């Protein structure tokens, strides 16, 4: 089976992890600091704080923003459930705002007055946050799909229009640490809060003794290990190459699929860089049959995503507009084709061939 996405780990990545295993620290040692510096530099942010997963990083972002019961946050229905769950973790309500079909991202012109926005850069095409009509108190970017993407305001992660930006290092994402995540921010206070939150809420008070700490707020153990951080730094060296290969595969799909009865994914505006986490086509006709037949042909297509308003915990959430027509329609048609740096041209050729065969009889 050709999967829709997978990691690319080389011998130098493996050697980097083995070196840590033979050293003194296997968690929260020097490799964490280095990976955080590498990531912050790579995206142009003042701080990067690593976590045990992207989901933990989203939870921490919502918590240090001060979001609490009585608050409401807005996000897109076309995302992984963690983008909305992070609001629920801190007791905030979720309001779902429909997508703009021309980008598959949240339609910012529909965002009501609210406390927070979790902006998801769907498939790797950044949301145009510069066009946000009214900035809520808290703006968090869920950039799990968008490491390596840029807008005219610079790399995603530089927080040009947000308080914090969240990344995931799950194996299908642009670089991997096994499981892992990070938050970037330009705020010293938020960075300090994030570091506390991932480490039980501990505050050291050395003046009372070298051992002494106090807990001033409830935190978690959301720490990344040094093994993972070493893998992350090694992978980050290849980010540009990975994203360029993803973009090349996307360009080849656009050319090879141009005449098929499908809609190709939204393109990047001039001056933007799409990082192509996904290549989500829209199938007009029996999407289920196309999915099943491609799977039978050992091509691991996927649907991103079952929209949030289909999940029982979100069916009763506020939705703008009622019924979320654009996201509902997109969900009925979307299908993500295999796209990852190690996909060979021959494998891609097979995907094109099978998709051409199957859609010919739609
Ligand atoms: C992958 C992903 C996450 C969660 O990341 P994990 O590291 O798997 O916890 C959150 N949001 C989106 C949009 C994602 O794709």
Boltz pocket constraint, residues with backbone or C-beta under 6 A from the ligand:
constraints:
  - pocket:
      binder: B
      contacts: [[A, 53], [A, 54], [A, 55], [A, 56], [A, 79], [A, 80], [A, 82], [A, 83], [A, 120], [A, 142], [A, 144], [A, 145], [A, 167], [A, 168], [A, 169], [A, 170], [A, 179], [A, 180], [A, 181]]
      max_distance: 6.0
